[in-house]
């Protein structure tokens, strides 16, 4: 039998799925050929992705008549192919035949996930100059084409069909992982495909990649690349082509290819891991759900699973259909009585283990009357007693598990035979199985059966009918263990065991079953361990090899008769082996002193254990035993070729530090000449000395030679992590880790050990040349956490001189402080120097989700670190409370100011000139500015307090509020500037001033000005977006104890010795989501934005300044020329007295505008939290002009005051 039918059902489903994906008709029937054509998933997965340009169009050929194509065969590099522009597909194949030798009829060309057909031209597939085509050679159609089983990993398959995660969240590689619920995931074999398996981890560790999905079909006539490309329009990317995928499995299913298998419809998608270092995320802007991810290279996308989901099942209708039985217990053909196991073959026929009726029923597809195939039938078969499971192999042979008979039986050509537990006699070759449960086959034909009585799973080799003597031959060897039998000492024990050595030869190479036929407690190192009453071995024996079978007992010094049975396709030859060789002994004596070499006997220990290395040289091949005597009994380790004291596990052959006799050690191993063996003797206690002797026993004398290892140098570095230490984000979503960077230089090449002491829960990283806290994965060589005693790190790194290495010492948990020291040991001296490098504080978030701030402060920047989330307003800081009061005052004052200004300038006489028109419009814009300022303040406060707000509302507010606030404030500034300019013109022109022209100009400006301002800042809402990242907050009180003070941290460590807390358990912390409203500008847009900022602030500022200066000095100069009898100084004083209200207004506006100008020019890298009061009051002052229109323009003017009083009087009289 080749494989279990259950596996074949899955194989059939996978074959149908991959036939759809690859476009190749795959087969599951390989009986017509001994060597079917194998295809691998990894040979085809790259051709299934949809590619698309996401940046500027690639450069085209300079020759208009020719076109350069890049051809990528599956198993080789990329080739260039020059063809006629817009050539036919068959012409491309002819050209490839010339270049690569692949006949055109054996070529399959793929572009953007679509197979190219003959008769069509390049433009029909969107193929242009420098496009990439994938070449797949068609397989040999004379042989069946099957899916290579080596490309699958069934041990990691997982059935998500009936799983609903609901509100559960998972993360992989720092990104949210949406599991493929409703699908069955078939794992791909990636164990040996890449340099390591860190990328496929499940603990969000260093090097782990996030999960994405990829559909290989089209949705609404578009691929995932074509739809994703829409999102990239208007954006620039550092690459031009990429592989599209999505973290949203629902979105991927829209692009999934569909196929039909056994009259059911399925869809199939790839499950991948994507490289987070190169990943570009595109957030959906349209009605589609989910995001699109773009990876610039095929190597950045690694498929590791195939997800298949049934789509034809309609859960809204009656999906429960009776296919066997009628709801009543009975023996009729259409009845069952306590049915247990069922099996459905590939034709949808049903087999039922009908327990109470002691039979197996067969129900043809869509037939309710069953046929008894085993059990109580007219045709004699075999008597069953409560069958509980039934299954078929590929040859339609039945296998049945019986509960009452405690056995498993099989069929072969309508003949039934016993497989397991079929006889109670002692000469049976079959092991017993008690209270059997389910069973299954592996792909090699072995049976795995559950024994529920003994709580174990047994594995048996499935053979043909053993009653067929032509296929199974039994060979028996009988003997006895007596007190005169040979003895030996078993590994890790000192007791003597009797044994007999038997030479075994076979006359035919095959698999044989070797089993005892006695009732004694024999032991033969079989697969089931030493707790069964007998042993059973299943081995493949070769005709040209002599085997030695050692028969012994489970307990020491047990004697008795025994018989060995060997079962296989032919007989075997047994020969008793008499032990006639002499046992030679060699003694080596020495002692461990304070001058002996030291090392750590595991990765967490430093050099505090004395040891001695002895080379063992043998001249004769054979088994050798090493024991010891003396006043110290050392542990011993046997190495091959070399011993590395910095990594004692390297080249380790054998160790004996867990022996059953604590007064001696025993090493038992097979040694050969011309091989270097090193025996290491040590003591498992620090700084223990004493003498010892090593006794070697074996086929010949051995030679001991003491090895003097090189001198080990130790260097110590001590420091402390304090509140003044630098901080960074050690892991995605985790912030506030204190750290220290230490420069490491060595004098000699070799392996060096870095161990930490002092503060607990330390974490160490080794970098090459430099350390970037905003990208901790960059230049990383090695890292280690608190895997050692008291949660210390221990690094072992190969280091070279003349290269600078950076050691970063931090902690596993955030906000931990305390003293620490680093002990470095190695073959040479080590220089350790602390380095402090100041890094930009422009970045926000963590190293997986970062945002770089530009120039200028906003209210978000000032209040963000001052507002405490999930805390009521009355419990917030004093700064927040005062800000709330000031905002209320500004709003109320601005509202009153705007109402008074409107009452004043609604007078038509004041609006006969441009100045009155401007001030009337300014009354409205000031009200809008103050209102938007208030909305902006409460938006910041409520979002930072984590008040629940719809994400869509958050998005709209983020894009609109700041832009509207700028439009209103810019309008205010420009209207005030035009007021000043109009007054200046009026003063300079005097009686010649044309009031009607001034009014007409004002009307035009008031209409055009808002449009002009909006056009200059139209880029801002486009580039404003939500920035989202996560942090972890420990919710256990035990964690909150120590994150603030180091002495409290020590108390927690003492407490944790009593109460175990799993720091990797997601229940120990909660994930907090942070959403910021940010602006992302490219360099060119940032330059433009800076220019617009200066323009809207400086031009109105200069207009007000010019107005004030001209009114004072310009008019005075003109008057001095007309009236020379009066001095220029007196004219200036006269102008100041006459037009003081015209001067006061621009001067006040000028002073109040300065704070906004200064704040707008501050670097975004400055921390507003350093001087929050200063920045906050400056920001509030910058908006006071909008609430002072009445104070600045009406109160200083006699005419305006008079008009205001008259308006109030009229209203009062009404």
ZIGIBEL-V921596 format. One line per field, one symbol per residue. ss: DSSP state (@ for helix, = for strand, . for the rest). phi: phi as a letter, one per 30 degrees, with the letter a starting at -180 (. if undefined). psi: psi as a letter, one per 40 degrees, with the letter a starting at -180 (. if undefined). A space follows every 10 residues. Layout:
ss=???
phi=???
psi=???
This chain:
ss=...=@@@@@@ @@@@@@@@@@ @@........ ......===. @@@.@@@@.. ===....... .....===== ===....=== ====...=@@ @@@@@@@@@@ ...@@@==== =..==..... =@@@@..... .======... ....===.@@ @=.@@@.==. .........= ==..===... ...=====.. .......@@@ .........= =====...=. .=.@@@@@@@ @@........ ======..@@ @@@@..==== =..======= ====.....= ==........ .====..@@@ ========== .......... ........=. .....=..== ====.....= ====....== ===....... =====..... ......==== ===....=== ==....==== ==..====== .......... .....===== =....===== =....===== =......... ..======== =....====. .....===== ======...= ======.... .==....... .....===== =.....==== ===......= ========.. .======... ...======= ==....===. ........== ========.. .========= ....====== .......... .=====.... .....===== =.....==== ==.......= ========.. .======... ..======== =....===.. =..=..==== ======...= ========.. .=======.. .........= ====....@@ @..======. ....====== =......=== ======...= =====..... ..===....= ==......@@ @@@....... ..@@@..@@@ @@@@@@@@@@ @@@@@@@@@@ @@@@@....@ @@.@@@@@@@ @@@@@@@@@@ @@@@@@@@@@ @@@@...... @@@@@@@@@@ @@@@@@@@@@ @@@@@@@@@@ @@@@@@@@@@ @@..@@@@@@ @@@@@@@@@@ @@@@@@.@@@ @@@======= ====..@@@@ @@...@@@@@ @@@@@@.... .....@@@== =========. ..@@@@@@@@ @@@@@@@@@@ @@@@@@@@@@ @@@@@@@@@@ @@.....@@@ @@@@@@@@.@ @@@@@@@@@@ @@@@@@@@@@ @......@@@ @@@@@@@@@@ @..@@@@.@@ @@@@...@@@ @@@@@@@@@@ @@@.
phi=.daddedddd dddddddddd ddibdcbccc ddbdbddcbc eddbdddddc cadbbddddc ddcddcbccc ccddcadccc bcbdehdddd dddddddddc iceedccbcb bhibddcdjc cdddcidbei dccccbdddd ddcdcbdddd dcbddcdbcc eccbdhcdbb bbiicdccdd djccccdcdc dccbdacddc dbbhddidcd cbbbcccbbh ibdddddddd dcdiccbdbc bacdaadcdd ddddcddcbc bhibcbbbbd cbccdddcdc ccddccdddi cccbcdbddd bbdbaccbbd cddcddcdcc bdcaibjbda cddcbbbhdc dbbcddcidc cbdcddchac cccdeicccc cdcbjdbddd badcbhdcab accdciddbb ccdddhabbb bahiccbdcb icbcddcddc ddbchdbdba ccdcjdccbc cddchacccb ddcdeddddd cbccbbbbab cbdcddbacd eibcdcbdab cbdbbccbda cbccbdbccd ddbbhdddic cddbcacbbc ccdcbccccc cbbdcdhcck dabcccbada dbccbdcddc ddccbbcbca acbdcddbac dadccddbbd abcbdccccb dldbccbbbk dbcddbbccc iabcddbddd hdcabbcbdd cdcacbcbac cbdibdcbcc cbbdbdhcbl cabcccbada dcccbdccdd dcccbbbbab cbdcddbacd beibbicdab cbdcbccbdl dbccbcbjdd hdbbbcccia bcddbdddid cabaccdceh iccbcbbdbc dibdcccccb bdcdicbkda bcccbadbdb ccbdbbbdcd cddbjbdcbb bcdcdjccde ddcedcdcdh ceddcddddd dddddddddd ddddddeddd ddddcddddd cdbddddddd dddddddddd dddddddddd dddddiddbe dddedddddc dddddddddd eedddddddd dddddddddi dddcdddddd dddddddded ddddddcddd ddccaccbbb bcbdcddddd dcdcbddddd dddddddccd bddcddddbc ccccbccbcc cddddddddd ddddddcddd dddddddddd ddcddddddd ddcddcdddd ddddddddcd dddedddddd dddeeddddd cdddddcddd bddddddddd ddcdedcbdd ddcdddcddd dddddddddd dddd
psi=hdiidddddd dddddddddd ddfhhiiehe eehdgihhii deeeddeeih iiheaihiii iehdeihhih hgidfaahih hhiihfiidd ddddddddde ehideeihhh hfehhhiiei idddefhahf ihihhhhiih eeihhihhde eigedeihhe dfhhdbeiii ihfeihhhig heihhhiihe dedidaeddf ieefihehii hiihieaihf eiiddddddd eeheiiieid iihhaiehdd ddddeiiiih hfeihiihii hihihedehh hhhheaeiii ihihhdidee hhheihhhhh eehheeageh hheiieeiha eideiihgic iihhaeeeih hhhgddefih ihhihfhehi hhdhbgidhh cihihgheih iiadefhihh hhddefihii ihfehiihdh feieieeieh iihhgiaiii iaeeeihhhh gedefihihi hhiiheegee dhhhhhhiai hieeiiiihi heieihhiih hhhhiiehha hihhiifiei gihffideaf eidiihhhih hidehhihhh haidiifhii iihhhhhaei iihihhhhhe iihihhhhia ihieeiiiih eieeiagehi ihhhhhhieh iahihhiiia eigiiihhih dihheegeeh fhdiigegie heeiihhhih iiiehhhhhh hihfihfhii iiihhhhaei iihhhhhhii hhhhihhiai haeeiiiihd ihehifhiih hhhhhieiia hihhiiibhi fihiihihdi hheegeeheh diihafeahf fiihhhihii iehhihhhha idiifhiiii ihhhiaeiih hhhhhhhhii fdiiaaedgi hhiaiiiidd ddededhhif hideeiiddd dddddddddd dddddddddd ddddeehddd feiddddddd dddddddddd dddddddddd ddddefhhhi dddddddddd dddddddddd dddddddddd dddddddddb eehhdddddd dddddddddd ddddddfddd ddehihhhii ihhhehddde deediddddd dddddeddhh hheeheeeii hhhhhihihh iidddddddd dddddedddd dddddddddd dddddddddd ddgdehiddd ddddddddfd dddddddddd dddddddddd eiheeihded gddddddddd deedddefdd dddddehddd dddddddddd ddd.
